């Protein structure tokens, strides 16, 4: 059994934003020499997500608009009330309760089978890092397990 853990650093521009990371993950799979197994793709952030979907520009726009409607940034969030909130504060804290709520619906990881040394994705399936907050560098962990 082989194990490989690699990181991708992805620069985002805005939230919400769907960034196709399929080719980067596929390259890590090829470099690992794992022929049969699985890849777990995970974001180490609570305001970003990893999802599988289709990379079609109008659909991506629809999904961005959907996220904005489900948890709009202009609504009141307790998390954004810095006069009351005392936990997990950082210098320059930004109001991002909406981003956390959107991430709750999407999730932090996906697991993809590896067959014959390739990600076993469907015809239109692509892997996305979904930025839900604001532009910055994001870390994506790719854990590969197999033979």
BELLIN-V683001 format. One record per residue. N is the residue number from 1. PHI is phi in whole degrees, 0 to 359 (999 if undefined). NEAR is the number of other C-alpha atoms within 8 Angstrom. Layout:
# BELLIN-V683001
N_PHI_NEAR + N_PHI_NEAR
This chain:
# BELLIN-V683001
1_999_5 + 2_252_8 + 3_227_8 + 4_214_9 + 5_233_8 + 6_229_8 + 7_243_8 + 8_247_9 + 9_253_8 + 10_243_8 + 11_270_8 + 12_255_12 + 13_250_8 + 14_195_10 + 15_233_10 + 16_282_12 + 17_211_11 + 18_259_10 + 19_244_9 + 20_287_10 + 21_247_10 + 22_303_9 + 23_297_7 + 24_296_8 + 25_291_9 + 26_299_10 + 27_296_8 + 28_296_9 + 29_297_14 + 30_301_10 + 31_293_6 + 32_282_8 + 33_66_7 + 34_282_14 + 35_264_11 + 36_216_11 + 37_165_12 + 38_204_11 + 39_243_14 + 40_254_12 + 41_248_12 + 42_223_11 + 43_259_14 + 44_267_9 + 45_231_9 + 46_265_8 + 47_234_11 + 48_217_14 + 49_222_16 + 50_240_16 + 51_218_12 + 52_254_9 + 53_196_9 + 54_269_9 + 55_266_10 + 56_238_6 + 57_308_6 + 58_291_6 + 59_295_9 + 60_300_11 + 61_298_8 + 62_301_8 + 63_292_8 + 64_298_11 + 65_295_8 + 66_301_8 + 67_298_11 + 68_297_10 + 69_284_7 + 70_293_7 + 71_220_11 + 72_293_9 + 73_291_9 + 74_277_4 + 75_285_7 + 76_281_5 + 77_229_8 + 78_307_7 + 79_303_9 + 80_273_11 + 81_275_9 + 82_289_7 + 83_283_4 + 84_248_5 + 85_283_10 + 86_234_6 + 87_268_4 + 88_54_4 + 89_266_7 + 90_234_5 + 91_299_4 + 92_73_4 + 93_307_6 + 94_251_5 + 95_289_7 + 96_221_10 + 97_304_11 + 98_300_11 + 99_295_13 + 100_295_11 + 101_293_9 + 102_295_13 + 103_296_14 + 104_304_7 + 105_282_6 + 106_265_9 + 107_100_9 + 108_261_13 + 109_206_11 + 110_222_10 + 111_245_8 + 112_233_10 + 113_296_11 + 114_248_14 + 115_228_10 + 116_52_6 + 117_76_11 + 118_228_10 + 119_296_11 + 120_267_8 + 121_260_9 + 122_290_5 + 123_309_4 + 124_253_8 + 125_285_10 + 126_223_12 + 127_265_11 + 128_234_13 + 129_272_14 + 130_251_13 + 131_280_16 + 132_244_15 + 133_247_11 + 134_219_10 + 135_298_10 + 136_180_7 + 137_280_8 + 138_238_11 + 139_256_11 + 140_245_13 + 141_263_13 + 142_242_14 + 143_258_11 + 144_248_15 + 145_224_12 + 146_162_11 + 147_236_8
